[in-house]
């Protein structure tokens, strides 16, 4: 029988009990949950199994591919570049990457890349999952193609393409790839066990992902914009198995192949929450952290189909507008999640950071019932009403 491990302040014991319930019921195979409040870790729990056959326990240092929760870390890298004074979010992308101006993209700004509003939700050329692992190929194709809608006018979720633009700008400004820039400037100094891809020496501690059930068949034809994300290449559960391949783990995909755990995500984004609070000597300044909350686009997302609001790098939640607000309090919050269920949330008003990672994937990704149950228990303990 799998038992929840780790530390949890006494007042948050309901979270431990919920975690144990999810393991016992089979809702979870292996997972980790972490919460920091005002710079203090109040929850750091892990448990279950790291493999399907239940032969490898999920350990304290187990890491897992978090899919699109990776985008939060890539966004932090881009904000670090801003904080270093090397770029501004209002810079034209082509100012730093001249080839990007091709085909009507000369006025696309960095903030459009970070808010899924650049018009580059996917590739117009046919792509395979192996092509996506070829960073140079994917980046060159994006630079050459036309936007799928007028940039800056609406969001259209940039599924696999989100990381290519920031990675190329970082490379051109620092000479480093995204992986090495993160290690030098952010994860290394903070001691955060998060990686773009996974080093071969770490493969033995990477949890095996269990694919989710397939998405329901669409009831009507997909728009070209949606198809650019979910059909090129097809987003199918079998694709999850490819995440265990050397090709995927060695690739540098800033949108989707980050490997870490709840503790490492909380370590990273507690820095941002405390920076926004005004604490000095954080990985970025308050001025840069405030850019996250600067609304860029609000409305029905052209890919996801539902109402959402994006700031610089993150969805903005807490005002009841979007479908990600369920289970969260009102206020200034920013978040994103990954295919299968992983999630990271920054609550700037309560100085709280939450992260959840797992290997048994749920259908979809956004704000799963498991996450909402944890959030309900956490905010109940804090005496905060949720939506």
C-alpha positions, 0 to 999 in steps of 0.5 A: 500500500502506498503511503503519503510521505513528506511534511505538512503543517498540522493545520493543513492535514486535510490535504494529506488525508485527501492525497492518501484518499486519492492514492487508495482509490486509484485516482492517483498513481504517484504525485506530489503537492507543495504549497508555500505561504509568505516564504514558508513551505507549509506543504511538501508531500509526495507518494504513490508509485513512479511506474505503472507496475508499482515497483518503484515508489514515488520518492522525494526526488522523483521528477516527471514531465509536466507538459504545458506547466513547462510554459510557466518556467519558460515565461520566467526565463523570459521575464529574467531576460527582461529583468537583466535589461536585455529586452522589453516585453514591448520590443518587436520580436524582429528587433532581436530576431530579424528573420521573424519579420517575414510574412507580416510579423514585423509588428509582433511584440514579445508580449504577444508571444507571452500571451498566446496572441502572436498568431502562431498557435501552430505550424502551417507546415505539416509537423511530426512529434520528431520534428517538434523535438528539432528546435532549429527546424521548428524555429525556422519554420515559425520565423518564415510563416504568416500569423493565423490571425492578426497578432495582438487581437486575440489569444489562441493557445500556443500549444507546442510553439510557445517555447520556440520564440522565447528560446530563440530570443534568449539564444540571440541575446545571451548565446545560451539555449533555454535549458542552459540559461535556466540553469545558469540564471534561475534553477541553479542559483535557487537549487530548483530541481526543474529541467527543460528535457531531462539529463540522462543521469536523471532518467532513472528518477523520472516517473512514467506517465500513464496516458489519459483517456482520449479526448471526445470526438469533436461534434463539428469540424475544427477551425484551421487555428484549432487544427494547427494545435491539436492535429499537427501533430495529432494530440493523442494519448499514445503520444504520451508514450513518446515522452519516455524516448531519448529523443523527447528527453534530450530535446529542448521544448520550452512549451512542453518537455519540462521535468520537475516536481511540485517542490521545484515549481513552488521554489521557483514561483515563490520567488516571483510571489515574494518579488511582487510583494516587494521583497528585495534580492529575489530572482526578478524585481517587483517591477518585472514581476508586476508584468505578469499581472499586466493584462494583454488579452481577454476573450474567447481563446481561438484554440481552447474555445472558452473565456480566458485572460492572459498577462505576460506568460500566465493566465490571469485568474481571480476575477471570475471571468474564465473557466480557470477561476473555479475553486480559486478566490477572488484577487490577483492570481496567475497560473497555468497547467499541463496536459494530464493535470499538473498545475502551478498557481501564484496567489499574489494577494495571499502570498501563496504558491501552489504546485501539483504534479502527477503521472496518472494523467486525467483527460484534458488538463485544466483545473482537474477535480483533484486540484480543486479538492486540494485548493478547497482544503488549502483555502478553507484552512486559510479562511478564504472563500473560493469561487 
